[in-house]
Amino acid sequence: MIPHRLASTLLMVSLAAVALPAAAQQKLLPAQSSIAFEIKQMGVPVQGHFKKFDAQINFDAAKLAASKVNFTVDIASTTLGAPEMDSELPKPTWFNTAKFPQAQFTSSAFKALGGGKYEVSGKLVIKGQSRDVTVPLAMTQSGATTTATGVLPIKRLAFKIGEGDWADTSMVADDVQVKFKLALSGIPKLP
């Protein structure tokens, strides 16, 4: 027979579990998301994208101080759409994917700008090089899906992408535009 006090406690816990809705798990929807980039090679725009990436998300527009994101990109999944160029990207001169298989962004702060726009500050690590960045993004919601979009300009040489002869910015520009569209589920209603 269960002691009265234990039975009361179990009943209260059971009632609380039924009464409180479970918090929706926030997750990235990779099939509806994309991360692309644009560089200029000898003045000509070249587009590329990453095929594999993931994120751990805890975002609430009403609780920005507690919001966090940790984003990882599988660097070996980079493609420029041409096999001869793609075979160069994993090499030490470019991404050195054997030694640095992932790029990572870890947030440190979120700031609301109004109108569904935010800035996310944090550390971006590519090829072992860590830099503080601020990522501008716009968020919209449609049904159960929240979409975050933005463009992050970076300098490739700050991350040692394209070393040796490829550090010459007349061949490949230093400026890179990283464009993202991230579809997310489980995000609370935006203001």
C-alpha positions in Angstrom: 0.0 0.0 0.0 1.3 3.5 -0.9 1.7 5.9 2.1 -0.9 8.7 2.0 1.8 11.5 1.6 3.4 9.7 -1.4 0.0 9.1 -3.0 -0.8 12.8 -2.7 2.5 13.9 -4.2 2.1 11.4 -7.1 -1.5 12.7 -7.7 -0.3 16.4 -7.7 2.6 15.6 -10.1 0.2 13.7 -12.4 -2.3 16.6 -12.4 0.5 19.1 -13.1 1.7 17.1 -16.0 -1.7 16.9 -17.5 -2.5 20.6 -16.9 0.7 22.1 -18.3 1.1 21.9 -22.0 4.5 20.5 -23.1 6.9 23.2 -24.4 7.3 22.8 -28.1 10.7 21.7 -29.1 12.4 24.2 -31.3 14.2 22.8 -34.3 15.7 23.7 -37.7 13.8 22.3 -40.7 16.8 21.6 -43.1 14.7 20.7 -46.1 13.1 24.2 -46.1 16.3 26.0 -45.2 19.4 27.2 -47.2 22.8 28.7 -46.6 24.4 30.2 -49.7 27.4 32.5 -50.3 28.6 34.8 -53.0 32.2 35.7 -53.8 33.7 37.5 -56.7 36.5 35.8 -58.7 38.2 38.2 -61.0 35.2 40.5 -60.7 32.7 37.8 -61.7 30.1 36.8 -59.0 30.4 33.1 -58.1 27.6 31.4 -56.1 28.0 28.5 -53.7 26.1 26.8 -50.9 26.4 24.4 -48.1 24.3 21.2 -48.2 24.6 20.1 -44.6 24.0 22.3 -41.5 22.2 22.1 -38.1 21.2 24.3 -35.2 20.2 24.0 -31.6 17.7 26.8 -30.9 16.1 28.4 -27.9 14.4 31.6 -29.1 11.6 33.6 -27.5 11.1 37.2 -28.7 9.6 37.9 -25.2 12.7 36.6 -23.5 15.6 37.7 -25.6 18.1 37.6 -22.7 17.5 33.8 -22.4 17.5 33.1 -26.1 20.4 31.2 -27.6 21.4 29.6 -30.9 24.3 27.3 -31.8 24.7 26.8 -35.5 27.0 24.3 -37.2 27.9 23.9 -40.9 29.5 20.8 -42.4 32.2 22.6 -44.4 32.9 19.5 -46.6 29.3 19.9 -47.9 30.3 23.2 -49.7 29.7 23.3 -53.4 30.3 25.9 -56.1 28.5 23.7 -58.6 31.6 22.7 -60.6 33.4 19.4 -59.7 36.9 20.9 -60.5 36.3 23.8 -58.1 34.6 21.7 -55.5 37.6 19.3 -55.3 39.8 22.3 -54.3 37.7 23.6 -51.4 38.5 20.8 -48.9 42.3 21.4 -49.4 44.4 23.2 -46.7 44.7 26.3 -48.8 40.9 26.8 -48.7 38.8 25.2 -45.9 41.1 22.4 -44.7 38.1 20.2 -44.0 40.3 17.3 -42.7 41.4 19.5 -39.8 38.4 21.8 -39.5 35.3 19.9 -40.6 32.8 22.4 -39.2 32.1 26.1 -39.0 30.2 27.2 -35.9 28.2 30.2 -34.8 27.4 30.5 -31.1 25.2 33.4 -30.0 25.9 35.7 -27.0 23.1 38.2 -27.3 19.9 39.0 -29.2 18.6 42.5 -29.9 15.2 43.4 -31.2 15.2 46.2 -33.8 11.4 46.3 -34.3 9.3 45.1 -37.2 10.4 41.5 -37.0 14.1 42.5 -37.3 16.8 41.4 -34.9 20.6 41.4 -34.5 22.3 38.4 -33.1 25.8 38.8 -31.7 28.2 35.9 -31.2 31.3 34.1 -32.2 31.8 32.7 -35.7 34.5 30.1 -36.0 35.7 29.0 -39.4 39.0 27.1 -40.0 40.0 27.6 -36.4 39.7 31.4 -36.6 37.2 32.9 -34.2 35.7 36.3 -34.8 32.9 38.4 -33.1 30.1 39.0 -35.6 26.7 40.6 -35.5 24.2 38.8 -37.7 21.2 40.9 -39.0 18.0 38.9 -39.5 14.4 39.3 -40.3 11.8 36.8 -38.9 8.4 36.0 -40.2 5.8 33.4 -39.2 3.4 31.4 -41.3 1.4 28.8 -39.5 3.8 26.7 -37.3 6.9 27.7 -39.3 9.1 30.7 -38.5 11.5 31.8 -41.2 14.7 33.7 -40.4 16.5 35.4 -43.3 19.5 37.6 -43.6 22.9 38.3 -45.2 26.1 38.3 -43.2 29.1 40.0 -44.8 32.5 38.5 -43.8 36.1 38.8 -44.9 37.4 35.5 -46.1 41.1 36.3 -45.2 40.1 36.9 -41.5 39.3 33.2 -41.5 42.3 32.1 -43.6 40.1 31.0 -46.4 42.3 31.1 -49.6 45.9 31.2 -48.4 49.1 31.4 -50.3 48.7 32.6 -53.9 44.9 32.7 -53.2 45.3 35.5 -50.6 45.6 37.9 -53.6 42.3 39.7 -53.6 42.6 40.7 -57.2 41.9 37.0 -58.0 39.3 36.3 -55.4 37.8 39.2 -53.5 38.1 39.3 -49.7 34.4 40.1 -49.3 31.9 37.2 -49.0 28.2 37.6 -48.6 26.7 34.7 -46.6 22.9 34.5 -47.3 20.7 32.4 -45.2 17.0 31.3 -45.0 16.3 29.2 -41.9 12.9 27.5 -41.4 12.2 26.8 -37.8 9.5 25.0 -35.9 8.4 25.5 -32.3 9.1 29.2 -32.1 6.7 31.2 -29.9 4.5 33.8 -31.5 6.4 36.8 -32.6 5.2 40.3 -31.4 
